[in-house]
Amino acid sequence: MNKQINESIKFLLSEYKRLKMKQKEKKITKEEKETLTKLKSFLGK
């Protein structure tokens, strides 16, 4: 169970970093921007 939680958190962090990079390059879609906002809220960033 802990392994699954750890993998999920790693995935969310990698997705956050990927979307953050796309935002920086100004190539982010509306849906991705919404996801980034939700991830920021969830991760407390």
N, C-alpha and C positions, 0 to 999 in steps of 0.2 A: 504493500500500500504506500509506504513512504517513497519507494522508487517511482511510482506513478505520479505522486504529488510533485516530486522533485523534477521529473520530466516535464510536467505541465507548466511549472513555474519557469523552467528554462525556455520552453517554447514561447511563453508570454513575453519574457524578456527579449528574446531574439526577435520576435515580431515587433515589439516596441522599438527596438534599435533599427530594424529595417524600415519601419514607417517614418521614424524620425529622420533617417537619411534621405528618404524620398521627399519629405517635407522640406528639408534643407536644399535639395536640388530643384524644388518647385515642380516636381513631377507626380504629385499626390492627387488621387481622385477624391471626389466628395465622400464616397463610402469609406475609403481608407482614412480620411481625415476624421470621420466619425468614430471609427475603430480606434484611432490613436487617442482621441479625446477620452474614450471609455477606458482604454488601457491606462492612461495617465491617472485617471480617477481611481481605478482599481489598485494600481501599484503605488499610489500616493506620491507621484512625481509631479 
